[in-house]
Amino acid sequence: MPPNRYFECGSCGKEFPHGFRARDNHCSSTGHSLPDNECDTCHRFYKTERACFQHMDDCNHWDRTFYECDFCDQGVRYVSKDGLVQHEYDEHNYCSDCNRVFQNYNNLRMHLNSRTHRGSSLACPFCGTGFVNGTGIAHHLEAGSCPEARGLNRDQMYRFVRSKDPNGVISKKLIGWIGSDRYEPTENCFNGDFYECYLCNNEYSKLAHLAQHLNSPRHQSHLYHCPNLDCRRNFKTLAGIINHFESESCGVTRFDKVQRQMDGFLRGQHRLEF
């Protein structure tokens, strides 16, 4: 294929002997695109970005700002700041905003999803308290910690999720389930030294602490499951499965999508579609 003689439209191939302004006006009026990998200075364009860069190096045709990686010995360059930032994330576990290098990508990801970068973007629909992520707001509601929704608990949240998840994408269809079991331990649980849980043998110094343990999700039914067929982990709380999603450990969804889903879901705007 011979090199192009004039500036061309990247969509229809029309040539413009009078220069790039005529071509750019054509693209603006028609909605057409400029050619991919076009030289910054002349009318030449190439099949690959690498070939275009080589041409501009050889002819000194560069007319753009470069962003160069300080970590790479070869002087890796990017034409956009976003490209460099993503490279630093992927290859060097580096956060340029905080000037911090992390031991691994997972630690970097947790940092990027923390309050430092996210703020408190999710608000409780009842009391307005801000949370960094969906896990925090789910735990807030399941634990009955919301001052404006004291009646909410793990069971109520499960029923709400079931109403928004009729196909059981994440909620388990528990036949005959009417609610969490309630336990009232007595002094008979004292083994001479501690109050003992006879389900798991954990020991507590106070009867109230044993009661709190028994009525926590620890010994309750699994209410949720991961929809990833290669995972299918079970969870006893909404906060637990949301945390699993946010960790991106099985690849079923992305952190940002979880936040969008949780925000709309808790306001009753849509069903769950992880």
VOGU-3710 file (C-alpha; in Angstrom, 3 decimals, decimal comma):
1> mppnryfecg> 0,000/0,000/0,000  1,620/3,295/-1,119  1,835/6,119/1,426  -0,977/8,634/1,384  -0,302/11,901/-0,484  -2,690/14,162/1,405  -4,478/14,405/4,723  -7,288/11,842/4,696  -10,525/11,174/6,530  -10,101/8,104/8,694
11> scgkefphgf> -13,687/6,974/8,090  -14,381/7,497/4,380  -10,855/7,882/2,982  -11,535/11,216/1,279  -8,332/13,175/0,552  -7,862/16,891/1,249  -5,094/18,499/-0,854  -5,641/21,846/0,878  -4,442/20,601/4,244  -5,439/19,235/7,619
21> rardnhcsst> -7,850/22,066/8,490  -10,109/21,150/5,563  -9,955/17,503/6,627  -10,669/18,365/10,281  -13,661/20,510/9,275  -14,991/17,614/7,202  -14,674/15,227/10,154  -16,351/17,702/12,508  -19,326/18,235/10,195  -19,837/14,569/9,299
31> ghslpdnecd> -18,942/12,916/12,593  -16,146/11,005/10,876  -12,889/10,126/12,623  -9,276/11,075/12,034  -6,984/8,246/10,907  -5,455/6,129/13,639  -1,725/6,546/14,244  -1,387/9,777/12,279  1,831/11,796/12,429  1,667/14,884/14,645
41> tchrfykter> 3,091/17,082/11,869  2,572/15,653/8,375  -0,169/13,746/6,533  1,359/10,281/6,992  -0,446/7,663/9,082  0,450/4,075/9,914  -1,023/0,693/10,729  0,579/0,626/14,172  1,400/3,187/16,828  4,955/1,880/16,942
51> acfqhmddcn> 5,478/2,576/13,229  4,051/6,073/13,638  6,346/6,781/16,584  9,343/5,520/14,589  8,476/7,884/11,731  8,143/10,857/14,077  11,448/9,971/15,753  13,214/9,747/12,377  11,718/12,973/10,997  11,560/14,944/14,251
61> hwdrtfyecd> 7,807/15,349/13,736  6,758/15,134/17,367  4,297/17,802/18,464  2,866/16,520/21,730  3,627/16,292/25,444  5,120/13,015/26,617  4,771/11,319/29,971  7,802/9,175/30,745  8,050/6,395/33,314  10,746/7,101/35,915
71> fcdqgvryvs> 10,958/3,430/36,880  11,702/1,886/33,490  15,322/1,858/32,305  14,200/2,042/28,667  12,398/5,353/29,169  8,879/4,096/28,433  6,780/7,025/27,160  3,043/7,646/27,020  1,090/10,255/25,121  -1,412/10,678/27,961
81> kdglvqheyd> -1,091/11,056/31,715  -3,757/8,377/32,184  -1,679/5,933/30,157  1,380/6,541/32,330  -0,627/6,260/35,551  -2,121/2,928/34,456  1,356/1,672/33,502  2,672/2,650/36,951  -0,239/0,804/38,555  0,183/-2,354/36,478
91> ehnycsdcnr> 3,964/-2,634/36,300  5,309/-0,859/39,385  2,508/-0,921/42,024  3,019/2,833/42,299  0,520/5,526/43,319  1,788/8,823/41,914  -0,783/10,888/43,833  0,645/9,676/47,146  4,186/8,938/45,903  3,975/5,426/47,355
101> vfqnynnlrm> 5,182/2,076/46,025  3,302/-0,989/47,295  4,559/-4,519/47,818  2,077/-5,991/45,348  -0,828/-5,005/43,130  -3,441/-6,180/45,617  -2,093/-3,793/48,266  -2,124/-0,981/45,714  -5,697/-1,806/44,720  -6,819/-1,736/48,355
111> hlnsrthrgs> -5,123/1,656/48,760  -6,801/3,056/45,635  -10,179/1,853/46,907  -9,647/3,277/50,406  -11,009/6,470/51,923  -7,803/8,263/50,843  -8,860/8,099/47,194  -12,556/7,279/47,340  -13,731/9,478/50,194  -17,146/8,531/51,603
121> slacpfcgtg> -18,982/8,152/48,329  -21,828/5,901/49,539  -24,412/7,305/51,933  -26,797/5,342/54,140  -30,298/5,915/52,697  -31,700/6,284/56,227  -29,229/8,312/58,304  -26,973/9,731/55,590  -23,729/8,471/57,131  -21,023/8,205/54,482
131> fvngtgiahh> -19,140/4,993/53,756  -16,125/4,197/51,615  -17,622/1,067/50,082  -20,590/-1,252/49,903  -19,215/-3,561/52,587  -19,281/-0,763/55,137  -22,844/0,295/54,456  -24,102/-3,324/54,361  -22,510/-4,071/57,750  -23,920/-0,809/59,142
141> leagscpear> -27,457/-1,915/58,252  -27,150/-5,631/59,059  -25,701/-4,912/62,500  -28,612/-2,612/63,367  -26,190/0,298/63,785  -28,240/2,834/61,838  -29,944/5,207/64,310  -32,763/5,826/61,817  -33,412/2,137/61,057  -33,031/0,236/64,309
151> glnrdqmyrf> -35,361/-2,514/63,111  -33,037/-3,520/60,312  -30,865/-6,570/60,856  -29,347/-9,472/58,951  -32,725/-11,165/58,423  -34,503/-8,019/57,244  -31,690/-7,228/54,815  -31,853/-10,768/53,408  -35,608/-10,425/52,807  -35,007/-7,098/51,080
161> vrskdpngvi> -32,283/-8,614/48,896  -34,562/-11,537/47,985  -37,231/-9,068/46,849  -34,686/-7,401/44,543  -33,069/-10,669/43,457  -36,000/-12,881/42,374  -33,777/-15,144/40,281  -31,434/-15,884/43,156  -28,345/-14,458/41,491  -26,657/-13,894/44,857
171> skkligwigs> -29,329/-14,841/47,425  -29,955/-18,480/48,294  -33,510/-19,808/48,020  -33,900/-21,270/51,495  -37,003/-23,466/51,645  -38,685/-23,183/55,024  -36,383/-20,440/56,306  -38,243/-18,116/58,690  -35,341/-16,287/60,271  -32,124/-16,664/62,213
181> dryeptencf> -32,011/-18,993/65,192  -31,998/-17,256/68,569  -29,994/-18,594/71,497  -30,309/-17,801/75,200  -27,342/-19,403/76,988  -27,613/-20,082/80,704  -25,223/-20,700/83,572  -25,177/-24,342/82,501  -22,699/-23,255/79,811  -20,067/-22,545/82,489
191> ngdfyecylc> -17,395/-25,261/82,361  -15,678/-24,289/85,582  -13,411/-21,706/84,010  -15,311/-20,071/81,158  -18,678/-19,934/79,414  -18,284/-22,376/76,544  -19,989/-22,493/73,163  -20,910/-26,137/72,610  -21,162/-25,584/68,860  -17,533/-24,546/68,325
201> nneysklahl> -15,958/-24,773/71,819  -14,991/-21,119/71,961  -14,769/-19,866/75,539  -15,824/-16,522/77,012  -15,308/-14,851/80,356  -18,870/-13,493/80,522  -22,247/-15,051/79,739  -23,231/-11,935/77,786  -20,221/-12,384/75,512  -21,236/-15,990/74,818
211> aqhlnsprhq> -24,775/-14,846/74,016  -23,407/-12,237/71,618  -21,294/-14,897/69,917  -24,181/-17,373/69,608  -26,510/-14,805/68,086  -23,946/-13,481/65,629  -23,874/-14,831/62,046  -21,174/-17,336/63,104  -23,623/-20,221/63,648  -26,393/-19,105/61,285
221> shlyhcpnld> -27,373/-20,294/57,814  -25,588/-19,196/54,672  -27,866/-16,705/52,933  -25,817/-15,743/49,872  -23,638/-17,352/47,234  -21,211/-16,045/44,634  -22,773/-16,233/41,139  -19,454/-17,208/39,558  -19,820/-20,904/38,671  -16,092/-21,380/39,186
231> crrnfktlag> -16,342/-19,977/42,714  -19,786/-20,517/44,313  -18,562/-19,525/47,778  -21,298/-19,190/50,392  -21,719/-16,231/52,722  -23,762/-15,634/55,850  -24,066/-11,869/55,508  -24,638/-9,334/52,756  -21,510/-7,518/53,932  -19,542/-10,739/53,449
241> iinhfesesc> -20,523/-11,286/49,833  -20,158/-7,582/48,985  -16,638/-7,675/50,419  -15,956/-10,724/48,241  -17,124/-8,818/45,162  -15,103/-5,721/46,064  -11,951/-7,795/46,465  -12,274/-8,855/42,794  -10,749/-12,156/43,926  -12,802/-14,372/41,610
251> gvtrfdkvqr> -13,321/-11,857/38,809  -17,123/-11,888/38,887  -17,332/-8,085/38,920  -15,334/-4,908/39,448  -15,103/-2,688/42,523  -16,619/0,346/40,780  -19,598/-1,642/39,507  -20,307/-2,900/43,038  -20,482/0,678/44,306  -22,898/1,715/41,543
261> qmdgflrgqh> -25,068/-1,350/42,111  -25,187/-0,867/45,882  -26,103/2,800/45,617  -29,084/2,143/43,337  -30,086/-1,087/45,063  -30,305/0,417/48,562  -32,485/3,200/47,198  -34,784/0,613/45,625  -34,045/1,840/42,114  -33,112/-1,460/40,475
271> rlef> -32,488/-5,135/40,930  -29,095/-6,602/41,664  -27,146/-7,405/38,506  -23,626/-8,296/39,578
//
